[in-house]
Amino acid sequence: MDPEPFEVGCAVREAINILSSSRNGVQISEVLGTIKCYLGGTENQVSLKEREEFTRVHFSAFLQGLVSNLSPDWIELLTSDQQKELWDSFFLEGPADQAFLVLLDSIISTGPSFRLMKVISILEQFLQTGGMSALMWEVCHQQAQAGLPTLQETLLNKVVCLPDHLCNKLQGNNLPIFFPQNYFPLLATEIIQVLQRISDSLRGGLDCSISFVSQVLGKVCVHGRRKEILNMLVPRLMDLTKVDCIWQRMCWRLVECVPDRWMEAVVCGFVQKAPGADVLSRLLGNLVLKNKKAQFVVTQKLLLLQYSYTTAVLQNLLGYLALDSLRRSLLIKVLKELLDTWGSSSAVKHSPVEQQLYVSKAILICLSHLKKPEIESNGQELLTSMMGGMKCHLDSNLPRVRRLGMIVAESISSRITTDGPSLKFQYEDDDETRELKSLLKQTAPLQLPVTDLPNAGNDSPSATPKAVSKPSGNPHPAAPAVSEEGSDLELDSDDDLIPYDMSEDKELKKMKAPVYIRDCIEGRVY
């Protein structure tokens, strides 16, 4: 057996025995000073191997011994300075992960007493002096060196659930620092400190894992504290990623390493907190192309399965897809799926009007981001979807649904048929109508340069807003006006046409597989 580790173990066991039995303040202070040598930073230096042995094997047991001996009579044997230098310092200067676990476990297992209040006071100092950032930094190093996954999982649960543990234990006597509204912003600040140390490590050419920080972020968000942590975290990341490419890569990696079971909560939080699509793109990078769960959340859940988000969130989300050439294929895919939902007769009949409005807004925002080549390559398919959806909306007995169909159909027609007449309807021009029309024109100039627009002069169709007719008594759409002379010519031109023989044609019935419950309601599954 190596003599050095054996000597460390003997010294720790002897110190615990003396602390348990002695009532001599001088002897206790000498023992604590001797053991503190193994933490480093004192004149009596020990070998590096002994320090590693102490922190790896014996440190937690020694801390538990300190807590178990804690009583008013015992602590009074030390002066106030000795208490800070020889007792508190073990928890505040030693390995943060072990100190945190011992403190929290002691609080949970200890009843109301002097010992409980002392340990709570030390835990408060631990948080105030950057103990949580030291803890996460140590775990990041352990992950880079293939640390123990069980210990890391325990730490993750304790870090995220700390306010719950303290609230359950202290009830009405809880300290403000342990309140969720105070603890999680503090945790966000500590995360930034850890990321700064990781940044410095990378610049120095050293590898470091960011996975544990991602897990902390994901677990906090899924536990319902997304607002508290992201309100502090997102603005700091916005500033740090503006000009620093390393911070950008770290931010991308931070989100990419979030486990799939927590990815939705994190992505939704970033989408809501980012002030613009450019900021969201800077924070997430090409996450939707690298992570299938994130892609599902962005392209399906936030657009087709939920409808509670604001128009600004929709603009952030779809603008994010449009800002990078690699992500634009997802923008086209999303637009087609939105049109399929918008044009589904089942969706028109059974979906709430608010959800139909939400889908309509998303379609118009997608249209505003389309570029000329994309319109040319997908125009016919979009027009086909528009015609079917327009019929479903116009057949509705709800005026608001009919108006949504008219506005979306007009918008698609105006974006695709730029060189000819487009659809125009008569409907009420209210605040909702004006908001919907503004979505089509709001971001289009940013995505499509003026030089690429057809007829980019002052008389360009896309540059001149189309006049909207005043509503008439008839809520149904009015056909485009055609001159009487043109009508006669059209009728005359039909005289020499030979009818096509359709006697051999057979009707093709193609039924889509059901996707939503409303499809089953329509009788698609028997």
C-alpha positions as CSV (number, residue, x, y, z in Angstrom):
1,M,0.0,0.0,0.0
2,D,1.2,3.5,-0.8
3,P,2.3,5.1,2.5
4,E,1.1,8.6,1.6
5,P,-2.7,7.8,1.1
6,F,-2.5,5.6,4.2
7,E,-1.1,8.5,6.2
8,V,-3.9,10.8,4.9
9,G,-6.6,8.4,6.0
10,C,-5.1,8.0,9.4
11,A,-4.7,11.7,9.9
12,V,-8.4,12.3,9.0
13,R,-9.7,9.6,11.3
14,E,-7.6,10.8,14.2
15,A,-8.8,14.4,13.6
16,I,-12.5,13.3,13.6
17,N,-11.9,11.4,16.9
18,I,-10.3,14.4,18.5
19,L,-13.0,16.8,17.3
20,S,-15.7,14.4,18.7
21,S,-14.1,14.0,22.2
22,S,-12.0,17.1,22.9
23,R,-13.3,20.2,24.7
24,N,-10.0,22.0,24.4
25,G,-10.2,25.0,22.1
26,V,-6.5,25.0,21.4
27,Q,-6.4,21.3,20.5
28,I,-9.4,21.7,18.2
29,S,-7.9,24.6,16.4
30,E,-4.6,22.8,15.9
31,V,-6.4,19.8,14.5
32,L,-8.4,21.9,12.1
33,G,-5.3,23.7,11.0
34,T,-3.5,20.4,10.3
35,I,-6.3,19.1,8.2
36,K,-6.6,22.4,6.4
37,C,-3.1,21.9,5.0
38,Y,-4.6,19.3,2.7
39,L,-6.7,22.0,1.0
40,G,-3.6,24.0,0.2
41,G,-2.9,27.7,0.6
42,T,-1.1,27.3,4.0
43,E,2.6,27.5,4.9
44,N,2.7,23.8,5.8
45,Q,2.4,22.5,2.3
46,V,1.7,18.8,1.7
47,S,2.4,16.9,-1.5
48,L,0.0,17.2,-4.4
49,K,-0.8,13.5,-4.2
50,E,-1.9,13.8,-0.6
51,R,-4.1,16.8,-1.4
52,E,-5.8,14.8,-4.2
53,E,-6.2,11.8,-1.9
54,F,-7.9,14.0,0.7
55,T,-10.3,15.8,-1.6
56,R,-11.2,12.7,-3.5
57,V,-11.7,10.2,-0.7
58,H,-11.8,11.8,2.7
59,F,-13.2,15.4,2.3
60,S,-16.9,14.6,2.5
61,A,-16.5,12.3,5.5
62,F,-14.5,15.1,7.3
63,L,-17.2,17.7,6.5
64,Q,-19.9,15.3,7.9
65,G,-17.8,15.0,11.1
66,L,-17.6,18.8,11.4
67,V,-21.4,19.1,11.1
68,S,-22.1,16.2,13.5
69,N,-20.0,17.9,16.3
70,L,-21.6,21.3,15.8
71,S,-23.2,22.6,19.0
72,P,-23.3,25.9,20.8
73,D,-20.9,24.7,23.5
74,W,-18.5,23.2,20.9
75,I,-18.4,26.1,18.6
76,E,-17.7,28.6,21.4
77,L,-14.4,26.8,22.0
78,L,-13.2,28.7,18.9
79,T,-13.0,32.5,18.5
80,S,-15.0,34.2,15.8
81,D,-11.9,34.5,13.6
82,Q,-11.0,30.8,14.1
83,Q,-14.6,29.8,13.2
84,K,-14.3,31.7,9.9
85,E,-10.7,30.5,9.1
86,L,-10.9,26.9,10.4
87,W,-14.5,25.9,10.2
88,D,-16.3,27.9,7.6
89,S,-13.4,27.8,5.2
90,F,-13.7,24.0,4.7
91,F,-17.1,24.5,3.2
92,L,-16.3,27.7,1.3
93,E,-12.8,26.9,0.0
94,G,-12.9,23.1,-0.5
95,P,-14.3,21.2,-3.4
96,A,-17.7,22.9,-4.0
97,D,-19.6,19.9,-5.2
98,Q,-18.9,17.8,-2.0
99,A,-19.4,20.8,0.3
100,F,-22.8,21.6,-1.3
101,L,-24.1,18.0,-1.0
102,V,-23.0,17.8,2.7
103,L,-24.6,21.1,3.5
104,L,-27.9,20.3,1.8
105,D,-28.1,16.8,3.1
106,S,-27.4,18.1,6.6
107,I,-30.2,20.6,6.3
108,I,-32.7,18.0,5.1
109,S,-31.8,15.5,7.9
110,T,-31.5,18.0,10.8
111,G,-34.4,19.2,13.0
112,P,-34.8,22.7,14.3
113,S,-31.6,23.4,16.2
114,F,-28.5,25.6,16.4
115,R,-26.8,23.2,14.1
116,L,-29.5,23.7,11.4
117,M,-29.3,27.5,11.6
118,K,-25.5,27.4,11.4
119,V,-25.5,25.1,8.3
120,I,-28.1,27.3,6.6
121,S,-25.9,30.3,7.3
122,I,-22.9,28.6,5.6
123,L,-25.1,27.6,2.6
124,E,-26.1,31.2,2.3
125,Q,-22.5,32.3,2.2
126,F,-21.7,29.5,-0.2
127,L,-24.2,30.9,-2.7
128,Q,-23.2,34.5,-2.1
129,T,-19.4,33.8,-2.7
130,G,-19.8,32.1,-6.0
131,G,-20.0,28.5,-4.7
132,M,-22.5,27.5,-7.4
133,S,-20.2,28.6,-10.3
134,A,-17.3,26.7,-8.6
135,L,-19.6,23.6,-8.4
136,M,-20.6,23.7,-12.0
137,W,-17.0,24.3,-13.1
138,E,-15.8,21.3,-11.2
139,V,-18.4,19.1,-12.7
140,C,-17.5,20.4,-16.2
141,H,-14.0,19.2,-15.6
142,Q,-15.1,15.9,-14.3
143,Q,-17.2,15.4,-17.4
144,A,-14.2,16.2,-19.6
145,Q,-12.3,13.5,-17.6
146,A,-15.2,11.0,-17.7
147,G,-16.5,11.7,-14.1
148,L,-19.1,9.7,-12.2
149,P,-22.6,10.1,-13.9
150,T,-24.4,9.1,-10.7
151,L,-22.8,11.9,-8.7
152,Q,-23.5,14.4,-11.5
153,E,-27.2,13.4,-11.6
154,T,-27.4,13.9,-7.8
155,L,-25.8,17.3,-8.1
156,L,-28.1,18.3,-10.9
157,N,-31.2,17.4,-8.9
158,K,-30.0,19.2,-5.8
159,V,-28.9,22.3,-7.6
160,V,-32.3,22.7,-9.5
161,C,-34.5,21.7,-6.5
162,L,-32.6,23.7,-3.8
163,P,-35.5,26.3,-3.3
164,D,-38.0,23.4,-2.9
165,H,-35.9,21.7,-0.3
166,L,-35.3,24.9,1.7
167,C,-38.9,25.9,1.5
168,N,-40.2,22.6,2.7
169,K,-37.7,22.6,5.6
170,L,-37.9,26.2,6.8
171,Q,-41.5,27.0,5.9
172,G,-42.2,30.6,7.0
173,N,-38.6,31.1,8.2
174,N,-37.0,30.7,4.8
175,L,-34.3,33.2,3.8
176,P,-34.8,35.5,0.8
177,I,-31.8,34.1,-1.1
178,F,-33.5,30.7,-1.3
179,F,-36.7,32.2,-2.8
180,P,-37.1,31.0,-6.4
181,Q,-37.4,34.6,-7.7
182,N,-34.0,35.3,-6.2
183,Y,-32.2,32.0,-6.5
184,F,-32.7,31.3,-10.2
185,P,-31.5,34.8,-11.4
186,L,-28.4,34.1,-9.2
187,L,-28.0,30.7,-10.8
188,A,-28.1,32.4,-14.2
189,T,-25.4,34.8,-13.2
190,E,-23.3,31.8,-12.0
191,I,-23.9,30.1,-15.3
192,I,-22.4,33.1,-17.1
193,Q,-19.4,32.9,-14.8
194,V,-18.9,29.3,-15.6
195,L,-19.2,30.0,-19.4
196,Q,-16.5,32.7,-19.0
197,R,-14.2,30.2,-17.4
198,I,-14.9,27.8,-20.2
199,S,-14.2,30.5,-22.7
200,D,-10.8,31.2,-21.1
201,S,-10.0,27.5,-21.0
202,L,-10.8,27.1,-24.7
203,R,-8.7,30.2,-25.6
204,G,-5.8,28.5,-23.6
205,G,-6.1,25.4,-25.7
206,L,-7.7,23.2,-23.1
207,D,-10.8,21.0,-23.6
208,C,-13.8,21.5,-21.3
209,S,-17.3,20.0,-21.3
210,I,-20.4,22.3,-21.2
211,S,-22.9,19.4,-20.9
212,F,-23.6,19.9,-17.1
213,V,-24.5,23.6,-17.6
214,S,-26.8,22.6,-20.4
215,Q,-28.5,20.0,-18.1
216,V,-29.0,22.6,-15.4
217,L,-30.5,25.1,-17.9
218,G,-32.8,22.4,-19.3
219,K,-34.0,21.1,-15.9
220,V,-34.7,24.6,-14.6
221,C,-36.8,25.4,-17.7
222,V,-38.8,22.2,-17.5
223,H,-39.4,22.7,-13.8
224,G,-41.4,25.9,-14.6
225,R,-38.6,28.4,-13.8
226,R,-37.9,29.4,-17.4
227,K,-38.9,33.0,-16.9
228,E,-36.7,33.6,-13.9
229,I,-33.5,32.1,-15.3
230,L,-33.8,33.3,-19.0
231,N,-34.7,36.9,-18.0
232,M,-31.2,37.2,-16.7
233,L,-29.4,34.7,-19.0
234,V,-30.6,35.8,-22.5
235,P,-29.7,39.5,-22.3
236,R,-26.2,38.6,-21.1
237,L,-25.7,36.1,-23.9
238,M,-27.0,38.6,-26.4
239,D,-24.3,41.1,-25.4
240,L,-21.5,38.5,-25.2
241,T,-22.3,36.9,-28.6
242,K,-22.4,40.1,-30.6
243,V,-18.7,40.3,-31.5
244,D,-17.1,37.1,-30.0
245,C,-17.2,34.0,-32.2
246,I,-16.1,31.8,-29.3
247,W,-19.1,32.9,-27.2
248,Q,-21.4,32.3,-30.2
249,R,-20.1,28.7,-30.5
250,M,-20.4,28.2,-26.8
251,C,-24.0,29.5,-26.8
252,W,-24.9,27.2,-29.7
253,R,-23.3,24.3,-27.8
254,L,-25.1,25.2,-24.6
255,V,-28.4,24.7,-26.3
256,E,-27.4,21.7,-28.4
257,C,-26.3,19.8,-25.3
258,V,-29.7,20.1,-23.6
259,P,-31.2,16.6,-23.3
260,D,-34.1,16.0,-25.7
261,R,-36.6,15.6,-22.9
262,W,-36.0,19.2,-21.9
263,M,-35.3,20.7,-25.3
264,E,-38.8,22.0,-25.8
265,A,-38.8,24.1,-22.7
266,V,-35.5,25.7,-23.5
267,V,-36.3,26.4,-27.2
268,C,-39.7,27.9,-26.3
269,G,-38.0,30.1,-23.7
270,F,-35.3,31.4,-26.1
271,V,-38.0,32.0,-28.8
272,Q,-40.1,34.1,-26.4
273,K,-37.2,36.0,-24.8
274,A,-35.2,36.9,-28.0
275,P,-36.1,40.5,-29.1
276,G,-35.7,39.7,-32.8
277,A,-35.0,37.0,-35.4
278,D,-31.4,38.0,-35.8
279,V,-30.8,37.7,-32.1
280,L,-32.5,34.3,-32.0
281,S,-30.3,33.1,-34.9
282,R,-27.2,34.3,-33.1
283,L,-28.2,32.4,-30.0
284,L,-29.4,29.1,-31.5
285,G,-27.4,28.8,-34.7
286,N,-28.5,25.9,-36.8
287,L,-30.0,24.0,-33.9
288,V,-33.1,23.0,-35.9
289,L,-30.8,21.2,-38.4
290,K,-28.8,19.4,-35.8
291,N,-31.5,18.3,-33.3
292,K,-34.7,16.5,-34.4
293,K,-36.5,17.4,-31.2
294,A,-35.7,21.1,-31.7
295,Q,-36.8,20.9,-35.3
296,F,-40.1,19.3,-34.3
297,V,-40.7,22.0,-31.7
298,V,-40.0,24.9,-34.1
299,T,-41.6,23.6,-37.2
300,Q,-44.6,21.7,-35.8
301,K,-45.5,22.3,-32.1
302,L,-45.1,26.0,-32.0
303,L,-46.9,26.5,-35.3
304,L,-49.5,23.7,-35.7
305,L,-50.2,22.3,-32.3
306,Q,-50.2,25.5,-30.2
307,Y,-51.6,28.9,-30.8
308,S,-51.1,30.9,-27.6
309,Y,-48.0,32.8,-28.7
310,T,-47.9,36.5,-29.8
311,T,-47.4,37.8,-33.3
312,A,-43.9,38.9,-32.3
313,V,-43.0,35.4,-31.3
314,L,-44.2,34.1,-34.7
315,Q,-42.1,36.7,-36.5
316,N,-39.1,35.7,-34.4
317,L,-39.6,32.0,-35.1
318,L,-40.2,32.2,-38.9
319,G,-37.6,35.0,-39.3
320,Y,-35.1,32.7,-37.7
321,L,-35.8,30.0,-40.3
322,A,-35.5,32.6,-43.1
323,L,-32.2,34.2,-42.0
324,D,-29.9,31.3,-43.0
325,S,-29.7,29.6,-46.4
326,L,-29.5,26.2,-44.8
327,R,-32.7,26.8,-42.9
328,R,-34.8,28.2,-45.7
329,S,-35.8,24.7,-46.9
330,L,-37.5,24.3,-43.5
331,L,-39.3,27.7,-44.1
332,I,-40.8,26.3,-47.4
333,K,-41.7,23.1,-45.7
334,V,-43.4,24.9,-42.9
335,L,-45.4,27.1,-45.3
336,K,-46.7,24.1,-47.2
337,E,-47.7,22.3,-43.9
338,L,-49.4,25.5,-42.7
339,L,-51.3,25.7,-46.0
340,D,-52.4,22.0,-45.7
341,T,-53.8,22.8,-42.2
342,W,-55.3,26.0,-43.4
343,G,-57.0,24.3,-46.3
344,S,-58.3,21.3,-44.4
345,S,-62.1,21.3,-44.3
346,S,-61.9,19.4,-41.0
347,A,-59.7,22.0,-39.4
348,V,-61.9,24.9,-40.6
349,K,-65.0,23.2,-39.1
350,H,-63.5,22.0,-35.8
351,S,-60.6,24.3,-34.9
352,P,-61.1,27.4,-32.8
353,V,-61.2,30.6,-34.7
354,E,-58.2,31.8,-32.7
355,Q,-56.1,28.9,-33.9
356,Q,-57.2,29.6,-37.5
357,L,-56.1,33.2,-37.0
358,Y,-52.8,32.1,-35.6
359,V,-52.2,29.8,-38.6
360,S,-53.2,32.6,-41.0
361,K,-50.7,34.9,-39.4
362,A,-47.9,32.3,-39.7
363,I,-48.8,31.8,-43.4
364,L,-48.6,35.6,-44.1
365,I,-45.2,35.9,-42.3
366,C,-43.8,33.0,-44.3
367,L,-45.0,34.6,-47.5
368,S,-43.2,37.9,-46.5
369,H,-39.9,36.0,-46.3
370,L,-40.2,34.2,-49.7
371,K,-37.7,35.2,-52.4
372,K,-38.4,35.3,-56.1
373,P,-36.7,32.0,-57.0
374,E,-38.6,30.3,-54.2
375,I,-41.9,31.7,-55.4
376,E,-41.2,30.6,-59.0
377,S,-40.3,27.0,-58.0
378,N,-43.2,26.6,-55.5
379,G,-45.8,28.9,-56.9
380,Q,-48.0,26.4,-58.6
381,E,-48.2,24.2,-55.5
382,L,-49.0,27.1,-53.3
383,L,-51.8,28.3,-55.7
384,T,-53.3,24.8,-55.7
385,S,-53.3,24.7,-51.9
386,M,-54.7,28.2,-51.8
387,M,-57.7,27.3,-54.1
388,G,-58.7,24.3,-52.0
389,G,-58.4,26.2,-48.7
390,M,-60.2,29.2,-50.0
391,K,-63.2,27.1,-50.9
392,C,-63.3,25.6,-47.4
393,H,-63.2,29.0,-45.8
394,L,-65.8,30.6,-48.1
395,D,-68.2,27.7,-47.3
396,S,-68.0,28.4,-43.6
397,N,-71.0,30.0,-41.9
398,L,-68.7,32.2,-39.7
399,P,-68.0,35.6,-41.2
400,R,-64.7,35.8,-39.4
401,V,-63.5,32.5,-40.9
402,R,-64.6,33.6,-44.4
403,R,-62.7,36.9,-44.0
404,L,-59.6,35.0,-43.0
405,G,-59.9,32.9,-46.1
406,M,-60.3,35.9,-48.3
407,I,-57.3,37.7,-46.8
408,V,-54.9,34.7,-47.0
409,A,-56.1,33.9,-50.6
410,E,-55.5,37.5,-51.6
411,S,-52.1,37.6,-50.1
412,I,-51.0,34.4,-51.8
413,S,-52.3,35.5,-55.1
414,S,-50.6,38.9,-54.9
415,R,-47.2,37.3,-54.0
416,I,-47.3,34.7,-56.6
417,T,-49.0,36.3,-59.6
418,T,-47.0,39.5,-59.8
419,D,-47.3,39.9,-63.5
420,G,-51.1,39.5,-63.8
421,P,-54.4,40.1,-62.1
422,S,-54.7,38.8,-58.6
423,L,-57.6,37.9,-56.4
424,K,-59.6,40.7,-54.7
425,F,-62.5,40.4,-52.3
426,Q,-64.8,42.6,-50.5
427,Y,-64.7,42.4,-46.7
428,E,-64.7,44.5,-43.6
429,D,-61.6,46.5,-43.0
430,D,-61.0,46.3,-39.3
431,D,-58.0,46.2,-37.0
432,E,-57.6,42.5,-37.4
433,T,-57.6,42.8,-41.2
434,R,-55.0,45.6,-41.1
435,E,-52.8,43.6,-38.8
436,L,-52.9,40.6,-41.1
437,K,-52.1,42.7,-44.2
438,S,-49.2,44.4,-42.4
439,L,-47.6,41.0,-41.8
440,L,-47.3,40.4,-45.5
441,K,-45.5,43.7,-46.2
442,Q,-43.6,44.1,-42.9
443,T,-40.5,42.0,-43.5
444,A,-40.6,41.4,-47.3
445,P,-38.3,44.3,-48.2
446,L,-35.7,43.0,-45.7
447,Q,-35.6,39.6,-47.3
448,L,-36.0,40.6,-51.0
449,P,-33.8,43.4,-52.4
450,V,-35.5,46.1,-54.5
451,T,-33.3,45.2,-57.5
452,D,-34.8,41.6,-57.5
453,L,-38.4,42.8,-57.6
454,P,-40.1,42.9,-61.0
455,N,-40.8,46.4,-62.2
456,A,-39.1,48.0,-59.2
457,G,-40.2,51.5,-60.0
458,N,-42.9,53.5,-58.3
459,D,-45.6,51.7,-60.1
460,S,-44.5,48.3,-59.0
461,P,-47.4,46.1,-57.8
462,S,-45.5,45.0,-54.7
463,A,-44.6,48.6,-53.8
464,T,-48.1,50.0,-54.2
465,P,-50.6,48.9,-51.7
466,K,-53.7,47.5,-53.3
467,A,-56.9,49.3,-52.6
468,V,-59.5,47.4,-50.6
469,S,-63.1,47.9,-51.5
470,K,-65.7,48.9,-48.9
471,P,-67.8,46.0,-47.6
472,S,-71.1,45.4,-49.2
473,G,-74.2,43.7,-47.9
474,N,-73.1,40.5,-49.5
475,P,-70.5,38.7,-47.4
476,H,-69.5,36.3,-50.1
477,P,-66.6,37.2,-52.4
478,A,-67.1,39.3,-55.5
479,A,-65.6,38.1,-58.7
480,P,-62.9,40.3,-60.3
481,A,-64.5,42.9,-62.5
482,V,-64.4,42.2,-66.2
483,S,-65.4,44.7,-68.9
484,E,-68.5,43.9,-71.0
485,E,-66.6,44.1,-74.2
486,G,-64.0,41.5,-72.9
487,S,-66.9,39.3,-71.8
488,D,-68.4,39.2,-75.3
489,L,-65.1,38.4,-76.9
490,E,-64.5,35.5,-74.4
491,L,-68.0,34.1,-75.2
492,D,-67.4,34.3,-79.0
493,S,-64.0,32.6,-78.7
494,D,-65.7,29.4,-77.2
495,D,-67.7,28.7,-80.4
496,D,-64.9,26.8,-82.2
497,L,-63.8,24.6,-79.3
498,I,-64.4,20.9,-79.5
499,P,-65.5,19.3,-76.2
500,Y,-63.0,16.8,-74.7
501,D,-64.2,13.2,-74.5
502,M,-64.4,12.4,-70.7
503,S,-66.6,9.2,-71.0
504,E,-63.6,6.9,-70.2
505,D,-62.5,9.0,-67.2
506,K,-62.7,7.4,-63.7
507,E,-62.9,9.3,-60.5
508,L,-59.8,8.9,-58.4
509,K,-60.3,8.9,-54.6
510,K,-57.3,9.5,-52.6
511,M,-57.7,9.7,-48.8
512,K,-55.0,11.0,-46.6
513,A,-54.1,9.1,-43.4
514,P,-55.5,10.8,-40.3
515,V,-53.1,13.0,-38.4
516,Y,-55.3,14.8,-35.9
517,I,-58.4,13.8,-33.9
518,R,-60.5,16.0,-36.0
519,D,-59.7,13.8,-39.0
520,C,-61.3,10.9,-37.2
521,I,-64.4,13.1,-36.4
522,E,-64.7,13.6,-40.2
523,G,-65.1,9.8,-40.6
524,R,-61.7,9.1,-42.1
525,V,-61.2,6.2,-39.8
526,Y,-63.7,3.4,-39.6
